[in-house]
Structures are given as structure tokens and as C-alpha cells.
Amino acid sequence: MKLTEIELSLPVRIVDMACNNQLVCRRLNDLGIMEGTLVSIKKRLPFGGPITLEAGNQWISIRRCEALQILVEAV
């Protein structure tokens, strides 16, 4: 399932990161968002706004278009 489809605060594991933009993919990797990482959604802003994730005790906001490309599985 896609990262945008999970419930708030539900921990999931990233299975596949199909980034179209290599710069965004590299930046997410630098921040610890990569395949195998446990993440949970903390906030969703309305009207297609960014999504705030918690990964490794840090909160990171990403655009919804990038979150749509990240596939996850329940833990």
C-alpha cells in the first residue's frame, strides 16, 4: 500500500521507494528515509499539503506527491 493510505501513528516499514527525482531520493536517504525504515504518519495537512513522518525519533515533512511513490507494509 502507499504511504498516504495508512492511518495516523500506525508504524509501517518502507518496502519500495520509487522516486522519480533522484535528488529527492538522495535527500530522503540522507534523512534516514529508505527501504526497511520504520515510519509513522504524525500529521496530514489538508488540500494536498505535506505529510509529516516520524522516523528514528525525528519528524520530517515531505510533499504528498513524494509520499504517493513510497510503498509500505504493516509491521
Secondary structure, DSSP 8 states (H G I E B T S, - for coil): -BGGGS-BT--EEEEEE--S-HHHHHHHHHTT--TT-EEEEEEE-TTT--EEEEETTEEEEE-HHHHTTEEEEE-
